[in-house]
Amino acid sequence: QVQLVQSGAEVKKPGASVKVSCKASGYSFRAYYMHWVRQAPGQGLEWMGWINPNSGGTNPAQKFQDRVTLTRDSSIGTAYMELIDLSSDDTAVYYCARAHVWEFSNFLDYWGQGTLVSVSP
Amino acid sequence: DIQMTQSPSSLSAFVGDRVTITCRASQTISDGLNWYQQKPGKAPKVVIYGASSLQSGVPSRFSGSGSGTDFTLTISNLQPEDFATYFCQQSYFTPPTFGGGTRVEI
């Protein structure tokens, strides 16, 4: 069965960086784009970007373009999201999610369990 | 970016009720609209994709409709396990954007 397993919770200081991993299993890792979505406490969902695991091409959201790096290691079926220069506004649960292409669109059909990143002095 | 406006932001309902949630896009998105259910402490789960297609394994009491800018999610015969927060998402344009969510409470 398809599974996305993310790395554990992180506590960081302002100005630090964090790297979250997302290990995929149960399907062909290269065949589906991987998206990253975050959710601040009690808030809605915010899209951060996607990576094409086959080519390594990425499309980060404009808001995060200067601070986020999306990478993958296809040999081990793992995607990574690194966010630098953290502030308290980055405190959130970070999710990876697989994108299923449908006609001219897509939807996120499998999600990781989420990784809580807390940023505090 | 496309703005997605969901209403209501919360609602109270009884088991067995029929519930309707609406989502409006700031410009036409054809049928590139998905609905997700999220329970506390859990990742979202897709229930409807492409505005009206039921995701595999989701009960048939969930249905979606709409096209263009106005969409609805309907839950017929509300069950205890349906109490959750629901988000719409447009995926027709990049960046994909989410509605603010609707909390369905007992």
Boltz contact constraints between the chains, C-beta under 6 A:
constraints:
  - contact:
      token1: [A, 44]
      token2: [B, 98]
      max_distance: 6.0
  - contact:
      token1: [A, 44]
      token2: [B, 100]
      max_distance: 6.0
  - contact:
      token1: [A, 44]
      token2: [B, 101]
      max_distance: 6.0
  - contact:
      token1: [A, 45]
      token2: [B, 87]
      max_distance: 6.0
  - contact:
      token1: [A, 45]
      token2: [B, 98]
      max_distance: 6.0
  - contact:
      token1: [A, 47]
      token2: [B, 95]
      max_distance: 6.0
  - contact:
      token1: [A, 47]
      token2: [B, 96]
      max_distance: 6.0
  - contact:
      token1: [A, 61]
      token2: [B, 95]
      max_distance: 6.0
  - contact:
      token1: [A, 95]
      token2: [B, 43]
      max_distance: 6.0
  - contact:
      token1: [A, 102]
      token2: [B, 49]
      max_distance: 6.0
  - contact:
      token1: [A, 102]
      token2: [B, 50]
      max_distance: 6.0
  - contact:
      token1: [A, 105]
      token2: [B, 32]
      max_distance: 6.0
  - contact:
      token1: [A, 105]
      token2: [B, 91]
      max_distance: 6.0
  - contact:
      token1: [A, 105]
      token2: [B, 92]
      max_distance: 6.0
  - contact:
      token1: [A, 106]
      token2: [B, 91]
      max_distance: 6.0
  - contact:
      token1: [A, 107]
      token2: [B, 34]
      max_distance: 6.0
  - contact:
      token1: [A, 107]
      token2: [B, 46]
      max_distance: 6.0
  - contact:
      token1: [A, 107]
      token2: [B, 49]
      max_distance: 6.0
  - contact:
      token1: [A, 109]
      token2: [B, 46]
      max_distance: 6.0
  - contact:
      token1: [A, 111]
      token2: [B, 43]
      max_distance: 6.0
  - contact:
      token1: [A, 114]
      token2: [B, 43]
      max_distance: 6.0
